[in-house]
Every structure is written in structure tokens, then in C-alpha cells.
Amino acid sequence: MGVPEEEEKVRAMKSLRGVDTRKARKWLWIGLAALAAVQVYFVRELMAALVLFSVLFAAVAAGALLIYLFDRAGQRTMAWAEPQILRAATLARRAWTRAEEVSRKQIHRLRSATAR
């Protein structure tokens, strides 16, 4: 069916005997350097993503702040303008009433002759 486990271990040990330790150490260091380089590259990518998302968040937060400030300024302006608008509306209503009264009166010229 298959090779027993002991024979596999023996084959693995025999295959390792033929490996030069200097080459193995060299490839081990190259592998570790490649792993470190990949980790450094991954960290650099994460830092770049963090910077991009931070800038995006700051832009959205600044937009939200501007909208909030415009809303507050509008509320204050409306609170300030409401009494003046009411006063102006009252004056306009009075002026309109006076204009209606004047237009209802008949205007006669003194010493005018009636047309016959």
C-alpha cells in the first residue's frame, strides 16, 4: 500500500546528508531576508493606506464641519432678522392701509369747474 513511516524518515535523513551546510545557510538567510522584505513592504502598504484614509476622513470631517457652521450661521441670522422682518411687515401693512384710504377718497381740485 504505502511506504511505512520509518522508511520515509530514513529517506528524509539521507536526502539531508547530501545538502551542503553553507548553501543551506545561504538560502536560509536569503529566505529570511525575502520574508523580512515582504513584511516591510506589507507594512509600507498599510502605512500608505492609513495615510490615504486619514486624508479622506479629514476631508469628509471638514465638509461636515462646514455644513454645521453654515447651519449655525443661518440659525443665528434668522434669529437676528426675525424682529426686523416683523417690524418691516407691520410698517408695510400700515403703509398699504394708508394708500388704500387715500385712493378711496375723491380728489377735488379747489375752484375747478364741473365739466358740462
LOGU-342741 format. One record per residue: residue in one letter; x, y, z of N, C-alpha, C, O in turn. Coordinates in Angstrom, 2 decimals. Layout:
// LOGU-342741
+---+---------+---------+---------+---------+---------+---------+---------+---------+---------+---------+---------+---------+
! r !      nX !      nY !      nZ !     caX !     caY !     caZ !      cX !      cY !      cZ !      oX !      oY !      oZ !
+---+---------+---------+---------+---------+---------+---------+---------+---------+---------+---------+---------+---------+
! A !       X !       Y !       Z !       X !       Y !       Z !       X !       Y !       Z !       X !       Y !       Z !
...
+---+---------+---------+---------+---------+---------+---------+---------+---------+---------+---------+---------+---------+
//
This chain:
// LOGU-342741
+---+---------+---------+---------+---------+---------+---------+---------+---------+---------+---------+---------+---------+
! r !      nX !      nY !      nZ !     caX !     caY !     caZ !      cX !      cY !      cZ !      oX !      oY !      oZ !
+---+---------+---------+---------+---------+---------+---------+---------+---------+---------+---------+---------+---------+
! M !    0.82 !   -1.19 !    0.00 !    0.00 !    0.00 !    0.00 !    0.87 !    1.25 !    0.00 !    0.88 !    2.00 !   -0.98 !
! G !    1.56 !    1.49 !    1.03 !    2.39 !    2.66 !    1.07 !    3.68 !    2.36 !    1.79 !    3.84 !    1.29 !    2.38 !
! V !    4.57 !    3.27 !    1.74 !    5.85 !    3.11 !    2.41 !    5.63 !    3.39 !    3.88 !    5.02 !    4.41 !    4.22 !
! P !    6.09 !    2.53 !    4.76 !    5.92 !    2.80 !    6.19 !    6.61 !    4.09 !    6.60 !    7.51 !    4.59 !    5.92 !
! E !    6.18 !    4.61 !    7.70 !    6.66 !    5.91 !    8.17 !    8.15 !    5.90 !    8.48 !    8.83 !    6.91 !    8.26 !
! E !    8.65 !    4.81 !    8.96 !   10.07 !    4.75 !    9.30 !   10.94 !    4.87 !    8.06 !   11.98 !    5.53 !    8.08 !
! E !   10.51 !    4.25 !    6.98 !   11.29 !    4.33 !    5.76 !   11.28 !    5.76 !    5.21 !   12.28 !    6.21 !    4.65 !
! E !   10.18 !    6.48 !    5.37 !   10.10 !    7.88 !    4.92 !   11.08 !    8.74 !    5.72 !   11.74 !    9.61 !    5.16 !
! K !   11.16 !    8.49 !    7.00 !   12.08 !    9.26 !    7.85 !   13.52 !    8.99 !    7.44 !   14.35 !    9.90 !    7.40 !
! V !   13.81 !    7.75 !    7.15 !   15.18 !    7.39 !    6.75 !   15.53 !    8.06 !    5.43 !   16.63 !    8.57 !    5.27 !
! R !   14.59 !    8.07 !    4.49 !   14.83 !    8.73 !    3.21 !   15.07 !   10.24 !    3.40 !   15.94 !   10.82 !    2.76 !
! A !   14.28 !   10.86 !    4.29 !   14.44 !   12.29 !    4.55 !   15.81 !   12.57 !    5.14 !   16.45 !   13.55 !    4.76 !
! M !   16.26 !   11.73 !    6.04 !   17.57 !   11.93 !    6.66 !   18.69 !   11.75 !    5.63 !   19.66 !   12.51 !    5.63 !
! K !   18.54 !   10.75 !    4.75 !   19.55 !   10.53 !    3.72 !   19.60 !   11.71 !    2.74 !   20.68 !   12.10 !    2.29 !
! S !   18.43 !   12.27 !    2.43 !   18.43 !   13.39 !    1.48 !   19.06 !   14.64 !    2.09 !   19.65 !   15.45 !    1.37 !
! L !   18.94 !   14.81 !    3.41 !   19.55 !   15.96 !    4.07 !   21.06 !   15.83 !    4.18 !   21.76 !   16.84 !    4.28 !
! R !   21.58 !   14.62 !    4.15 !   23.04 !   14.43 !    4.27 !   23.76 !   15.00 !    3.05 !   24.91 !   15.43 !    3.15 !
! G !   23.09 !   15.00 !    1.93 !   23.74 !   15.45 !    0.72 !   23.72 !   16.97 !    0.55 !   24.25 !   17.49 !   -0.43 !
! V !   23.11 !   17.70 !    1.49 !   22.99 !   19.15 !    1.38 !   24.21 !   19.80 !    2.01 !   24.61 !   19.47 !    3.12 !
! D !   24.79 !   20.75 !    1.27 !   25.94 !   21.49 !    1.78 !   25.43 !   22.50 !    2.80 !   24.49 !   23.25 !    2.51 !
! T !   26.01 !   22.54 !    3.98 !   25.52 !   23.42 !    5.04 !   25.73 !   24.89 !    4.68 !   24.92 !   25.73 !    5.09 !
! R !   26.77 !   25.23 !    3.94 !   26.98 !   26.63 !    3.55 !   25.87 !   27.09 !    2.61 !   25.32 !   28.18 !    2.77 !
! K !   25.54 !   26.26 !    1.64 !   24.46 !   26.62 !    0.73 !   23.13 !   26.70 !    1.47 !   22.32 !   27.58 !    1.21 !
! A !   22.94 !   25.78 !    2.39 !   21.68 !   25.78 !    3.14 !   21.56 !   27.05 !    3.97 !   20.51 !   27.69 !    4.00 !
! R !   22.64 !   27.42 !    4.63 !   22.62 !   28.66 !    5.42 !   22.42 !   29.88 !    4.52 !   21.68 !   30.79 !    4.87 !
! K !   23.08 !   29.89 !    3.38 !   22.93 !   30.99 !    2.44 !   21.47 !   31.12 !    2.02 !   20.91 !   32.21 !    2.06 !
! W !   20.84 !   30.01 !    1.62 !   19.44 !   30.06 !    1.20 !   18.51 !   30.36 !    2.36 !   17.46 !   30.97 !    2.18 !
! L !   18.89 !   29.93 !    3.55 !   18.08 !   30.26 !    4.73 !   18.10 !   31.76 !    4.97 !   17.05 !   32.35 !    5.24 !
! W !   19.26 !   32.39 !    4.88 !   19.36 !   33.84 !    5.06 !   18.64 !   34.60 !    3.93 !   18.00 !   35.62 !    4.18 !
! I !   18.76 !   34.09 !    2.72 !   18.04 !   34.72 !    1.60 !   16.54 !   34.63 !    1.83 !   15.81 !   35.60 !    1.60 !
! G !   16.09 !   33.46 !    2.28 !   14.66 !   33.29 !    2.57 !   14.19 !   34.21 !    3.69 !   13.12 !   34.81 !    3.59 !
! L !   15.00 !   34.32 !    4.76 !   14.64 !   35.23 !    5.85 !   14.63 !   36.69 !    5.40 !   13.77 !   37.47 !    5.80 !
! A !   15.61 !   37.05 !    4.56 !   15.65 !   38.42 !    4.03 !   14.42 !   38.69 !    3.15 !   13.84 !   39.77 !    3.20 !
! A !   14.04 !   37.70 !    2.35 !   12.85 !   37.87 !    1.50 !   11.60 !   38.00 !    2.36 !   10.72 !   38.81 !    2.07 !
! L !   11.52 !   37.21 !    3.42 !   10.37 !   37.29 !    4.32 !   10.33 !   38.66 !    5.00 !    9.26 !   39.27 !    5.13 !
! A !   11.50 !   39.15 !    5.44 !   11.55 !   40.48 !    6.06 !   11.17 !   41.56 !    5.05 !   10.46 !   42.50 !    5.38 !
! A !   11.64 !   41.41 !    3.81 !   11.31 !   42.40 !    2.78 !    9.80 !   42.42 !    2.51 !    9.19 !   43.47 !    2.34 !
! V !    9.21 !   41.23 !    2.47 !    7.77 !   41.16 !    2.25 !    7.03 !   41.81 !    3.41 !    6.05 !   42.52 !    3.20 !
! Q !    7.49 !   41.57 !    4.62 !    6.84 !   42.16 !    5.79 !    6.99 !   43.69 !    5.77 !    6.04 !   44.41 !    6.06 !
! V !    8.19 !   44.18 !    5.42 !    8.41 !   45.62 !    5.35 !    7.52 !   46.22 !    4.26 !    6.92 !   47.28 !    4.46 !
! Y !    7.42 !   45.55 !    3.11 !    6.57 !   46.04 !    2.03 !    5.12 !   46.06 !    2.47 !    4.40 !   47.02 !    2.18 !
! F !    4.68 !   45.04 !    3.17 !    3.31 !   44.98 !    3.67 !    3.04 !   46.11 !    4.65 !    1.99 !   46.74 !    4.61 !
! V !    4.00 !   46.37 !    5.53 !    3.85 !   47.46 !    6.50 !    3.81 !   48.80 !    5.77 !    3.03 !   49.67 !    6.13 !
! R !    4.64 !   48.96 !    4.75 !    4.63 !   50.21 !    3.97 !    3.28 !   50.41 !    3.28 !    2.77 !   51.52 !    3.23 !
! E !    2.72 !   49.33 !    2.75 !    1.40 !   49.43 !    2.11 !    0.34 !   49.80 !    3.13 !   -0.54 !   50.62 !    2.85 !
! L !    0.40 !   49.21 !    4.32 !   -0.56 !   49.54 !    5.37 !   -0.42 !   51.00 !    5.78 !   -1.42 !   51.69 !    6.00 !
! M !    0.81 !   51.49 !    5.89 !    1.02 !   52.89 !    6.25 !    0.48 !   53.82 !    5.16 !   -0.12 !   54.85 !    5.46 !
! A !    0.69 !   53.47 !    3.90 !    0.18 !   54.28 !    2.80 !   -1.35 !   54.30 !    2.82 !   -1.96 !   55.34 !    2.61 !
! A !   -1.96 !   53.14 !    3.07 !   -3.42 !   53.08 !    3.16 !   -3.92 !   53.91 !    4.33 !   -4.95 !   54.58 !    4.23 !
! L !   -3.21 !   53.87 !    5.45 !   -3.59 !   54.66 !    6.61 !   -3.56 !   56.15 !    6.29 !   -4.46 !   56.90 !    6.66 !
! V !   -2.51 !   56.58 !    5.60 !   -2.40 !   58.00 !    5.23 !   -3.54 !   58.39 !    4.29 !   -4.16 !   59.44 !    4.48 !
! L !   -3.82 !   57.56 !    3.28 !   -4.89 !   57.88 !    2.35 !   -6.25 !   57.96 !    3.04 !   -7.01 !   58.90 !    2.82 !
! F !   -6.54 !   56.99 !    3.89 !   -7.82 !   57.02 !    4.59 !   -7.90 !   58.15 !    5.60 !   -8.98 !   58.69 !    5.84 !
! S !   -6.77 !   58.52 !    6.18 !   -6.76 !   59.67 !    7.10 !   -7.06 !   60.96 !    6.36 !   -7.82 !   61.80 !    6.86 !
! V !   -6.48 !   61.13 !    5.19 !   -6.75 !   62.33 !    4.39 !   -8.21 !   62.35 !    3.97 !   -8.86 !   63.40 !    4.02 !
! L !   -8.73 !   61.21 !    3.54 !  -10.13 !   61.13 !    3.15 !  -11.05 !   61.45 !    4.32 !  -12.03 !   62.18 !    4.17 !
! F !  -10.74 !   60.91 !    5.49 !  -11.54 !   61.18 !    6.68 !  -11.50 !   62.65 !    7.04 !  -12.52 !   63.24 !    7.39 !
! A !  -10.31 !   63.25 !    6.96 !  -10.18 !   64.68 !    7.28 !  -11.00 !   65.53 !    6.31 !  -11.61 !   66.52 !    6.72 !
! A !  -11.02 !   65.16 !    5.03 !  -11.80 !   65.92 !    4.05 !  -13.29 !   65.80 !    4.34 !  -14.02 !   66.80 !    4.28 !
! V !  -13.75 !   64.61 !    4.66 !  -15.17 !   64.42 !    4.98 !  -15.53 !   65.16 !    6.27 !  -16.59 !   65.78 !    6.36 !
! A !  -14.66 !   65.10 !    7.26 !  -14.91 !   65.81 !    8.52 !  -14.94 !   67.32 !    8.30 !  -15.77 !   68.02 !    8.89 !
! A !  -14.05 !   67.83 !    7.46 !  -14.06 !   69.27 !    7.17 !  -15.35 !   69.67 !    6.46 !  -15.92 !   70.72 !    6.75 !
! G !  -15.82 !   68.85 !    5.54 !  -17.10 !   69.12 !    4.87 !  -18.26 !   69.13 !    5.85 !  -19.12 !   70.01 !    5.79 !
! A !  -18.28 !   68.15 !    6.74 !  -19.34 !   68.10 !    7.75 !  -19.27 !   69.31 !    8.68 !  -20.30 !   69.86 !    9.06 !
! L !  -18.06 !   69.73 !    9.03 !  -17.90 !   70.92 !    9.87 !  -18.40 !   72.17 !    9.17 !  -19.07 !   73.00 !    9.78 !
! L !  -18.10 !   72.31 !    7.89 !  -18.58 !   73.47 !    7.13 !  -20.11 !   73.50 !    7.06 !  -20.72 !   74.55 !    7.23 !
! I !  -20.70 !   72.35 !    6.82 !  -22.17 !   72.29 !    6.77 !  -22.75 !   72.68 !    8.12 !  -23.73 !   73.42 !    8.19 !
! Y !  -22.15 !   72.18 !    9.19 !  -22.63 !   72.51 !   10.54 !  -22.51 !   74.01 !   10.81 !  -23.42 !   74.63 !   11.34 !
! L !  -21.36 !   74.59 !   10.43 !  -21.14 !   76.02 !   10.67 !  -22.10 !   76.88 !    9.85 !  -22.61 !   77.88 !   10.35 !
! F !  -22.36 !   76.49 !    8.59 !  -23.34 !   77.22 !    7.78 !  -24.72 !   77.14 !    8.40 !  -25.47 !   78.12 !    8.39 !
! D !  -25.07 !   75.98 !    8.93 !  -26.38 !   75.83 !    9.57 !  -26.49 !   76.72 !   10.80 !  -27.50 !   77.40 !   11.00 !
! R !  -25.46 !   76.73 !   11.63 !  -25.48 !   77.58 !   12.83 !  -25.54 !   79.06 !   12.45 !  -26.26 !   79.83 !   13.08 !
! A !  -24.79 !   79.45 !   11.43 !  -24.81 !   80.85 !   11.00 !  -26.20 !   81.21 !   10.46 !  -26.69 !   82.31 !   10.71 !
! G !  -26.82 !   80.30 !    9.74 !  -28.16 !   80.55 !    9.24 !  -29.17 !   80.69 !   10.36 !  -30.06 !   81.54 !   10.30 !
! Q !  -29.04 !   79.86 !   11.39 !  -29.95 !   79.96 !   12.53 !  -29.79 !   81.30 !   13.25 !  -30.77 !   81.94 !   13.61 !
! R !  -28.54 !   81.71 !   13.45 !  -28.30 !   82.99 !   14.12 !  -28.82 !   84.16 !   13.27 !  -29.38 !   85.11 !   13.80 !
! T !  -28.62 !   84.07 !   11.96 !  -29.10 !   85.13 !   11.08 !  -30.62 !   85.21 !   11.12 !  -31.18 !   86.31 !   11.18 !
! M !  -31.28 !   84.08 !   11.08 !  -32.75 !   84.09 !   11.14 !  -33.24 !   84.62 !   12.49 !  -34.23 !   85.35 !   12.53 !
! A !  -32.57 !   84.27 !   13.57 !  -32.96 !   84.78 !   14.89 !  -32.77 !   86.29 !   14.96 !  -33.56 !   86.98 !   15.59 !
! W !  -31.73 !   86.81 !   14.31 !  -31.50 !   88.25 !   14.30 !  -32.48 !   88.96 !   13.37 !  -32.97 !   90.04 !   13.69 !
! A !  -32.78 !   88.36 !   12.22 !  -33.59 !   89.03 !   11.20 !  -35.08 !   88.98 !   11.51 !  -35.83 !   89.81 !   10.99 !
! E !  -35.53 !   88.04 !   12.31 !  -36.98 !   87.89 !   12.54 !  -37.63 !   89.15 !   13.12 !  -38.67 !   89.56 !   12.60 !
! P !  -37.08 !   89.79 !   14.15 !  -37.72 !   91.02 !   14.65 !  -37.74 !   92.13 !   13.61 !  -38.73 !   92.86 !   13.50 !
! Q !  -36.66 !   92.27 !   12.83 !  -36.64 !   93.31 !   11.80 !  -37.67 !   93.03 !   10.71 !  -38.29 !   93.96 !   10.20 !
! I !  -37.85 !   91.78 !   10.36 !  -38.83 !   91.43 !    9.34 !  -40.24 !   91.71 !    9.84 !  -41.08 !   92.22 !    9.10 !
! L !  -40.50 !   91.38 !   11.11 !  -41.82 !   91.66 !   11.67 !  -42.10 !   93.16 !   11.70 !  -43.20 !   93.60 !   11.37 !
! R !  -41.10 !   93.94 !   12.08 !  -41.25 !   95.39 !   12.11 !  -41.49 !   95.93 !   10.70 !  -42.35 !   96.79 !   10.51 !
! A !  -40.73 !   95.45 !    9.73 !  -40.90 !   95.89 !    8.35 !  -42.27 !   95.48 !    7.81 !  -42.90 !   96.23 !    7.07 !
! A !  -42.73 !   94.29 !    8.17 !  -44.05 !   93.84 !    7.72 !  -45.15 !   94.72 !    8.31 !  -46.12 !   95.05 !    7.62 !
! T !  -45.02 !   95.10 !    9.58 !  -46.00 !   95.97 !   10.21 !  -46.03 !   97.33 !    9.52 !  -47.10 !   97.86 !    9.23 !
! L !  -44.86 !   97.89 !    9.26 !  -44.79 !   99.18 !    8.57 !  -45.38 !   99.09 !    7.16 !  -46.09 !  100.00 !    6.72 !
! A !  -45.10 !   98.01 !    6.45 !  -45.64 !   97.85 !    5.09 !  -47.16 !   97.72 !    5.13 !  -47.85 !   98.27 !    4.28 !
! R !  -47.66 !   96.99 !    6.12 !  -49.11 !   96.85 !    6.26 !  -49.77 !   98.21 !    6.53 !  -50.81 !   98.53 !    5.94 !
! R !  -49.17 !   98.99 !    7.41 !  -49.72 !  100.33 !    7.69 !  -49.68 !  101.22 !    6.45 !  -50.64 !  101.94 !    6.16 !
! A !  -48.57 !  101.17 !    5.72 !  -48.45 !  101.98 !    4.51 !  -49.47 !  101.55 !    3.47 !  -50.05 !  102.40 !    2.79 !
! W !  -49.71 !  100.28 !    3.33 !  -50.70 !   99.77 !    2.39 !  -52.11 !  100.24 !    2.77 !  -52.90 !  100.63 !    1.91 !
! T !  -52.40 !  100.20 !    4.08 !  -53.70 !  100.66 !    4.55 !  -53.88 !  102.15 !    4.25 !  -54.94 !  102.56 !    3.78 !
! R !  -52.87 !  102.94 !    4.52 !  -52.95 !  104.38 !    4.23 !  -53.13 !  104.63 !    2.74 !  -53.90 !  105.50 !    2.34 !
! A !  -52.43 !  103.89 !    1.92 !  -52.55 !  104.05 !    0.48 !  -53.96 !  103.71 !    0.01 !  -54.49 !  104.37 !   -0.88 !
! E !  -54.56 !  102.69 !    0.60 !  -55.95 !  102.34 !    0.24 !  -56.92 !  103.45 !    0.65 !  -57.84 !  103.78 !   -0.08 !
! E !  -56.69 !  104.02 !    1.84 !  -57.56 !  105.10 !    2.30 !  -57.46 !  106.31 !    1.37 !  -58.47 !  106.92 !    1.02 !
! V !  -56.25 !  106.64 !    0.98 !  -56.07 !  107.79 !    0.10 !  -56.70 !  107.53 !   -1.25 !  -57.29 !  108.44 !   -1.83 !
! S !  -56.61 !  106.32 !   -1.77 !  -57.16 !  106.03 !   -3.09 !  -58.69 !  106.01 !   -3.07 !  -59.31 !  106.21 !   -4.11 !
! R !  -59.32 !  105.78 !   -1.92 !  -60.77 !  105.76 !   -1.82 !  -61.36 !  107.18 !   -1.80 !  -62.48 !  107.41 !   -2.26 !
! K !  -60.60 !  108.09 !   -1.27 !  -61.09 !  109.46 !   -1.21 !  -61.12 !  110.06 !   -2.60 !  -60.27 !  109.76 !   -3.44 !
! Q !  -62.10 !  110.91 !   -2.84 !  -62.16 !  111.58 !   -4.12 !  -61.26 !  112.81 !   -4.06 !  -61.31 !  113.58 !   -3.10 !
! I !  -60.48 !  112.96 !   -5.05 !  -59.58 !  114.09 !   -5.07 !  -60.26 !  115.20 !   -5.87 !  -60.56 !  115.03 !   -7.06 !
! H !  -60.51 !  116.35 !   -5.22 !  -61.12 !  117.51 !   -5.87 !  -60.11 !  118.63 !   -5.88 !  -59.39 !  118.87 !   -4.92 !
! R !  -60.09 !  119.29 !   -7.01 !  -59.26 !  120.48 !   -7.08 !  -60.11 !  121.65 !   -6.62 !  -61.29 !  121.77 !   -6.94 !
! L !  -59.48 !  122.47 !   -5.90 !  -60.19 !  123.67 !   -5.47 !  -60.47 !  124.56 !   -6.68 !  -59.62 !  124.71 !   -7.55 !
! R !  -61.65 !  125.13 !   -6.73 !  -62.09 !  126.04 !   -7.78 !  -62.11 !  125.38 !   -9.16 !  -61.84 !  126.04 !  -10.16 !
! S !  -62.40 !  124.15 !   -9.22 !  -62.47 !  123.52 !  -10.51 !  -63.90 !  123.54 !  -11.01 !  -64.85 !  123.43 !  -10.24 !
! A !  -64.01 !  123.69 !  -12.25 !  -65.36 !  123.76 !  -12.83 !  -65.77 !  122.37 !  -13.24 !  -64.96 !  121.57 !  -13.71 !
! T !  -67.01 !  122.10 !  -13.05 !  -67.52 !  120.81 !  -13.43 !  -67.69 !  120.78 !  -14.94 !  -68.14 !  121.75 !  -15.55 !
! A !  -67.36 !  119.74 !  -15.49 !  -67.49 !  119.61 !  -16.95 !  -68.95 !  119.48 !  -17.32 !  -69.69 !  118.71 !  -16.71 !
! R !  -69.36 !  120.24 !  -18.32 !  -70.79 !  120.19 !  -18.70 !  -70.97 !  119.63 !  -20.02 !  -72.10 !  119.51 !  -20.49 !
+---+---------+---------+---------+---------+---------+---------+---------+---------+---------+---------+---------+---------+
//
